[in-house]
C-alpha cells in the first residue's frame, strides 16, 4: 500500500472517467464468465444503459466453485461467531459449497427456477448465507427482509416480489430477548395477497416453531434427506443483466421500492473494491459487522469477500452488551481480522460505554490494520477517538442501498490518501459526483448543494426498481436530468474531497439561511461529555425552523445535564455563529434508531412539530419515541 502522496488514485480514477469501457472491461477479467461479454456498456439498454449486456455468468460459481477448483477448498470461507447463543463454527470453501449445493437442490425440488423470487426472513445464522448463495446458484432472485421486521412491512414485500418460497427461522436472538419469527411470518402471509407455495423453517434450539400443515416444511429435515440422497444442484447460466437480488429500501410508504441488483456488474465492481478500496488480499480475514438484511451485509458479509477468496465473519451479536464493550476487539483478535467495516453508531455505542477504551488492553489486535465506517455520517470526534484508540487508519466512506458499493472513499489498495475528518474522501472509479443547485447548475467549491452522480452509474449500481422503471425515473433521474439524485446534500473542497452533510431533508432553513444539521452535530459531538447526538429542525413562527439538539452523555458523567446543555449552546454559537439560532439542547438517555443504527431524525421532528406520525417499521425499540416526547414536553416543545 502506497504512502499518502504516492497514491495511484488520480490516474486510476482518470482512466475510469476517460475510458469507462476499457477500465471495467479490464476489471471484468477477474470474474469467471460462461460467455465473456463483448459489449461492455450499452447506452440504449435499460433506463440509463446496462453493463456487460451480452455476457453470461453465475455469481455462486464465482464465490465458491472456482475457489475450490483453484485449491482454496480447505481455507475457511465463513466463520460464524454468535455470542448471543454461545456458538462458533467455521465452514471451509469446500464445506460451504457442499451446503449450498444441497440447499439449491432442495429449492429446485420445490420447483424454484431461474427468475423465480425467494424471500429470506432470517437471523444472522450461516443458513442465511447458504440460502442467498443457493438462490444465486440456480438463478433464482433472492429478497432478504430483515429478520423480525413487522408483519405488515413483510406483507408489502411479499406482495411486490410474489415469491415462490419463503425461507425463515423459528426465531432471532437479541441481547436479553428472543424474537419469534413464525407468528410474524404467519400474519404477513395472512395479510399478503400473493401467497408463497411453501415456507422452509429453520428450527433453532431456543424456539421450536409450530409448522402449518401443507405449507411449512422443516428446513433441517429437508437438508438431511437431500444430503442422504446425494442431491446437488449445478450452477445455472444467467445473463449478466439478470437480477441477482431485490432489496427493499426501508421506511417506504405504499408500494415499497425494490432495488434491483444484477449479476455481472455486481460481481465486477465488488471484486474490484475488495483490493482497490479496502486493500484486502485473497486469503485474508475480513469482518463486516452488519446484518444480511441490509445492503452492507449483502455486499461485504456475503458477496465481495467470497468473490475475492477471503474468509468472512458472520457475527450474531452487538457492539456492546454481548457481553460488554470489548466484543468487537474479541472478534478481531480471536479470528485475526485484518479489516473491519461497521456503522459509526456502533463505535459511538462503544465510546459511550468505554470512553477510555479499557477493554482493548485485553486483546491482541496486531493483525488489524484498517477500520471502515459507513451507514451514517461519521462525526470527526468519533473518528479521532477510534484512531487514537486503535492506532490504525479509520476510513469513513459513503454509499447507498441503491449503489451497492462505495460512492466515495479512501482507496487503501491504490495507496491511502490523506484523511480529512468529516469527509469520506473522494469519488471511487466510475462515479462522476457533482454538487448542484436547484437549477441543476454546479456550485462553487465549498458551497453546499445537492449531491448528484452523472449518468451512467458504474457497474453494481441499481439499473432500476423491481418492475417499476417509471418510478425509478421519477425518484432518481427526473429532478436533475442526466444525473442520479442521491438525496444527500454536501459540498466539495478545493482538493476534490466530498463532504456529506446529511439528507437534503436534514438541511434546515433558519430565517433564510440554509444550515446543515450535520455541521451542528459535529459541534455537539466535540463536547467531551457527549457520546452521541442528533440535531433536527423544528417549526418556528418567526424563523421558519430552528435547530434542536438531542445529546446522550457518556457513561460515568456526573455533572448536571443543564450545565452541559448550556455549554453545548455556547459551542454552537462559537463555531457556527448566532445565525444558527441554536438555543435548545436536550439531554436524553438514548436516541431512536433503526435496527441498522440510523437515527430516526424525521420521526423525532414530527414529534417536536406536533405532526401526526407513524411508528417506523425499522425501529429497534419503540419505547424510545415516548422518551423523546417526554423530554421535548419538559422543554415546552411538541404536542
N, C-alpha and C positions, 0 to 999 in steps of 0.2 A: 504494500500500500504506500503510495507516494506521500511525502510530507505536504503540508499546506504550502501552496505556491508551486508545487510540482504536479498538480492535478492535471489529468488528461481531459477533464470535464469539457473545457471550452471547445476543443477540437472534436470530441465525440458528439457533443450537442449540435455543433455547427453541421457536422456530417448528416445527422438525423434530420435537421431542418432543410438542408440544401438537396439531399438525395434520400428522401424517406424510403423509397422502394429499395434502393441499394442497401441502406442501413438495416431495414427489417428483413429484407431477403437474406442478408448475411446472418442475422440473428436466428432466422428460421432454420439454419443448418444445424443448430444444436438440438433440434427435435427430430425424432424418427417419424417420417411420413410414409403412409402407404402409397399415396400418389403425391409426389412433391409438387408444390404449387409452381405454375409457370407465370401466373399473373399475380403479382404481389398485392396490388391495390386496384380496385375497380371503382372509379368515382361515380359510375352510373348505377351501381347496385345499392340496394337499401336506401335508407333515409339520407345519409350523407356519404355513402361509399362503404365498401366492405373489403376486409383484408383476406388475402390468400384464397380468393374465390374458387379456384379450381383444384385446390389441394384436398386430399382426404387423409384421415388420421384416426387415432384413438388415444384419448387422454390417459385412460387406465394403463395402456401398454407403456406409455412414456413415464408413468410414475412407478411402475412395478416390474413388468415383464423384462423390459430392456436392461434394467439394473441386475436382475437375476441372471440374465443371459451374459452380462458383462462381468460376472464374478462377484457381485455385491450381495449375493444371496444370504450370506451369514451375517452381514452387517445389520445392526439394529436399524429398523426403519421408523418404528413408533415406540416411544416409551410412555406408558400410562402411569400417571402419578396422582393418586386420589387421597389426599389427607382426610376428606370427609368420610371415606369408608375404610381408611387404613389399608388401601390396596396399591400395590405397584406391580407392573407387568411390562415386559418388553417383547416386541414382535420383530423378528428379523424380516428382511425383504422377502425371503422365501416363505416365511410363515404368514406374512401379511397377504402375499399373493394367493396362498392357499385358502385363507379365509375369504378373500374377495371373490375368487373363482367359484367357491362353494355357494356363497350367498347369491352371486349372479345367477347360478343355476336354479336356485330356489325362486328367484324373481321371474326367471324365464318360465318356470313351471306354472306360475300364475298367469302366464300369457303376456308378461311385460315385454314389449319390443321397442325397437328404435322409434324415438319420438313420443313415446308414452311418458306421462308425468308420474312421479312418485314423490309424495310428501314425506319428509322425515321430521318427526316431532320428538326430539331426542335430548337426553342429558349428555354431559361430557364423558362419554364412555367409548372404548375402542370400536364398538359396533356402529357408532355414528359414522366413523371414518370408513369402516368396511362398506357401509350402505352407500355413501357418496361414490366411492370408487366402483362398487358393483353396478350402480346405475350407469356410470361413465363407460364401464366395460361393455355393456350391451346396448349402448346408445340411447338409454332412457334419460329423461331430463329430471334431475332432482330439484326439489324445492324444500330447503331446510327452513322450518319455522322454529324459532327459539323455544326450547322445552319449557312448559309451564305457562306459555302465552295464553291469554284469556280465550275462552271458548268462542266468543263472538268474533274475535280477530282471526282465530284459526279458521272459523267457518267461512269468512270472506275470502281467505286464501284458497280454501278447498273449492269454493265456487269459481274462482278465477282460473285456477290451474286444472280443474277437473281431473284429479289424479286417479289412476287405475288402482294404485295401492297406497296405503299409509303405513309407514314403519314407525313404531313408537316403543316406549318402555313403560314399565309399571310406575316408575317414579323418578324424580330428580331429587338431589340431596343438597340442601343449603345448610350453612352452619346453624345447628340447633333446630332444624325442621326438615321434614320430608314432604315433598310436594307430589301428591298423587296425580299422575298424568291421565290415567284412564277415565275418570269422571269428566275431566275437561275435554278429552277426545270424544267421548260418547255424546256430550252436549253439543260439541261443534258439528259432529256428523248429523245430529238431530236438526240443528239449525240450518245446515247447508242444503241447497237444492241439489247440488252434484253429490252423488253418493259413491264412495270408493267400493270396488268389488270385494276387497278384503283388507284386513289390518294384521300386520305381524307385530306381536307384542313381546318385547324382551322383559322377561321376569327378572327382578333383582332381589337379592337376599332380604332387603329391608321391607319390601312390599310384594305381595302376590296379587296381581290384578285378576279380577273375575272376567273371564273371556265370554263374549257374546257368541252363542252358538250360531254357526253358519256364516259368521263374518270374521271373527277373530281367530288367529292361529298363534300357537306358541312358537316364537322365533327359535329358541334353543332346540326344541324337538325337531323342527324342520331342518335346521342346520345339521344336527346329528344324523338324521335319516339320509340327507343328501350326501353327507360325507361317507356314511356306511355303504351307500350305493355307488360311491365313486363318481358322483355327478360333478361336472365342472362346466363352466361356460367360457368360450373363447371370446377374444375381442372382436367387436363389430366395427366395420368400416363406416365412418361418418364423414360428412363434408366438414371442412374447416369452419364453415359458416353455420353449421347445425348448432342448436343450443346445447350447452353442457348443463347449465342450470338456470333456474329463475330464483331471484332473491327479492323478496318484497321489502320495500323501504318502510321503516317504522313510522308510526304516527300519522298514517294516511286516513282520510275520511272518505266514505263512499267506496267506489271500486279501488282496490289497492294498486299501487304502481309496482309491477313485476319487472325488475331489472333483468334483462337477458344477458347471459354471458355465452360467447361462442367457444368452440373447441380450439381452433387453430391459433387465432390471435392471442387468446388467453395463455396458452402454453408458451408461445414465443416470448411475450412480454414478461411473464412471471419467471421464466427460466433466465432471461437476461438480468432481471432485477436482483436475483439471489447473489450474483457476484458484482454486477455493475453498481447497484445501490448498497446492498448490505455487506459486500465484501466477504462473502461466505464461500468456502471451498467444498466440493463434494466430499462426503465422509465426515464433515464436521457436525456438531450437535447444535441445533437452532431451537430456541424456545419462543413461541408466540403465546403469551398469556392472555388469550382472548377466549371466545366461545365459538363453536362451529355454527351457531345460529347467526353470527354476524359476518360481514364480508371479510373482515380481517382474519377470522378463523378459516373461512373457505380458502383464502389466498395463501395464508402463511402458517396455518397449522397443517393443512392438508396438501394443497396442490404444489405450491412453489418448492418447499423443502424436498418433497418426494421427486418432483421433476429434476431437481438438482443432485439427487443422490445423497441427501443429508439424512441425519437422524432427527426426527421431530418429536417434541414433547407435548403430550395431551394432559393438561393439568385440571383436575376436578377439585378446585379449592378457591380460596380468596387470597388477596394480598395481606390481609390481617384477619386474625380470628381462626385460622386453620393451621396451627393453633395460635400463632402470635405474629407480630410484625416482622419476624425473621423468616417467614415462609418462603418468600422469593429467593432469599440468599441460600436457604437449604436446597431448593430445587436446582439452582445454578451450580452449587458446589457438588452436590451428590451426583448429578448426571454429566457434569463437565460441559455445560453450555458455553459456547464462545460468544453468543449474542442473544439478547432478549428484546422482544418487541411487546409493548403493553401500552395501556392508556395512561395519560398524565394523572387521571383521577386515582389510579392505583398507587402512584407514588405520593400523591397528596395524602392518601389514607395512611401510608407507612410513615410519612413525615409527621402527621398528626399524632400517631401512637408512639413513635420512637424518634422524636426530633433530633436526638443526639446520635442516632444510628448505632446504639449499643449492641443490638443483636448481630450486627455484621461481624463483630470480632470472633464469633463462634465458628465462622465458616471460611473455607479456603476458596477464594474466587480468582485464583491465579490464572486460570484459563480464560476467564471472562474478559472480553475486550471492547464491546460496544453495547450501549443501551439505546434502543429506538423507541420513541414515543409518538403516538398518533391517536386520533379519535376525538380529541377536544383540543382547544388551544393550550399549548404547554406554556404556563406562565414562567417568566425568567427566574423567579425566586425558587421554584421547584427544580428547574433545570440546574441552577447553580448549586442547590443543596445536594442533588444527586451526583453532580460532578465532584464536589468536594468529598462526598462520602465514598464513592466508588473508584475514583482516580482513573476513569475511562471516559472516552467521548460519550456525551449524551446528545443524541441526534433527534431533534424534532422533525417530523415530516408530515406532509398534508396530502390527504386523498379522500375519496368519497366512495360510498357504496356503488355509485354509478360507474366509477372509473376502474374499480377492481384492483388497482395498484397505485403507486405513488405519483402524484402530480408534481410536487416539489419536495426535494430532499437534499441531503448532503451525500454525494456518491462515494461511499467508502472504497469501493472497488476500483474507482478511477483515480483515487487519491483525494483524501479529505480536504475540503475547502475550509477556510476559517469559519468558526461558529460565531454567529451573531445571536445573542439571546433574544428570543421573541420572534425570530424568523425561522421558518422551515427551510431556509437557504434558497435553492434555485430550481427552475423547472427541469424535470427529467427529459431525456431524449424523446421527441415525438410530441411534446406538449408546448404549443406556442401560446403562452399565457400573456394576456393583455389586461390593463386596467382602463376602464372606460366610464364615461358619464352617461346620463340618461339618454343622450342622443347617439350613443354608440361611438363617441369620439374618444380617442386615447387622451388620458390626462397627464399632466407633467409628473416628473419624478417626485416622490414623497407626498403626492396628493392622493387622498383616498377616493376610491371609486368602486364600481362593481368589477369583480374578477371574472373574466371570460376566457375561453380557450378557442383559438381559431380552428375551425373545422378543416380537414377531418381530424377526429380524435385518433390517437395512436392505437395499436392493437391492444386487446383485452378490455377496452372501454365498451360500454353498452352500445350495441348497434341500434337498439330500440327498446320499447317496453313490450311485455308479453301481450301479443295480439292487439296492440294499441299504438300503431305508428302515428296516428293523428295526435294522440295525447303526448307522445314523445316530442313531436314537433312543437306543439303548443307549450309544453312545460319547459323545454330546454333550448329551443332554437329560434323561436319567433320574436322574443323581446329584443334580442341583439342579432339581427340577420347575419349569417355567415359565421356565427360563433355559438359555442355551447355555454349556456348560462350556469355558473356554479352556484349561484345564490349566496355566495360569500362576498364580503367586502374587504378591501385592504389596499395596500399600495406597494410600489417597488421603490427601492432606494437607488442611489447612483451607481452601485455595484451590480444592480440587477437582482438583488435579493428580494424575495417576496415576503410580505408581512400580511398575515391573515388576521383581521381584527374582529371577526365574528360573522355570523349570518347577516345578510342585508337587513333582516328583521331586527337585528341587535344594534343597528345604528340608530341612535335616538336624536330627535330634533329638539334642542333646547333653545327656545327663543330665536329660531332661525339658524342656529349653529348645529351642523351635523357632527355628532360626537360618538366615538366608539366606546361601547361598554367594555370591550376587551382591553382598551387602553386604561380604563379606570380600574378594572380587575387587576391589571398589572401593578398598579399603585397599591391597592388594598393588600395584595398578597406579599408585598415587600415589607409589611409591618411584621416585626419579629414574633408577635404573639398569634398571628393568623395562620391557620393550617390550610384553609381553602375559602373561596368566596364566590359570589355571583352578583353581578350588577344588572338591574333591569331599569327600563324607563317606565315611570308611572304617570298617568294623566295629570295635567296641571292646567287650571283655567287660564292662568296668566302666561305661562311659558310654553304651553303645549304639552311638553313632557319634562319631568325632572328625574334625575337618577336616584335610585335607592340601592344601597349596598347591603348584602347579607354576608356575615362572616361567621365562620366556625373557628373557634380558638383551639390552639394546640393543647394536648393533654398536659395537665400539671400547671396550667396558667391559673394563678390565684387572684390576680388583680381584678377590681370591679369592671365588669363589661362596659359600663357607661364611660369610664376613663378611656378605655381602648377605642370606643366609638368616637369620642371627641378627637382623639389623636388621628384617627383614620380620616375624618372630615378635614382636619388641618392638612394632612398629607396630600389629599386630592387637590385642595386649594393651592398648595405649594407646587405640585408637579404639573397640574393641568390648568389651574387658574380658576378665578371666580366664574368664568364663562360656563364651567361645568355645572354650576348651581347645585353642588353636591353637599347636602345638609343632613341626609338621613342614612345612618348606618345602624343595622340591627344585628345583634348577636343571636345566633340560633345554635341548637345542638347539632343539627345535620341539615343537609340540603337535599331536596327531592331529585332523584336521579333515575334514569332508565337502567335496565339491567346491564347495559354495556358501559355505564358510567357517565353518560351525558347528563348534564344538569338541565332540568326541565324549566328553563327560564320563561318560556312562553306561558306555561300554566301559572307560574308564580306571578307573572304580570297580570294575567286575567283576575287572579285573586285580589291583587293590590288595587286594580282598577274597578273592582266590584262587578266585573262582567261575568256572565254565565260561563261555566267551564265544565268539561267532562273529564273523568278520570282517565289519564293516558294509559293505553293498553300496555305500554312497555315499562310502566313504573315498577321500581324494585320494592318499595314499601309505601303503600297508600297512606299510612298514618302520618307521614312527614308533611303532607299538604295541610292537614289540620294544624300542625305545629306552626307552619308558616303563617296561616290565617290568624292564629292567636298572637304571634309575635307582631304582625302588622297592626292588629287592633290595639295592642299595647302601646303603639306609637301613634294611634289615631288614624290609621290608614286602612282602606278596604271596607267592604260592605259590612 
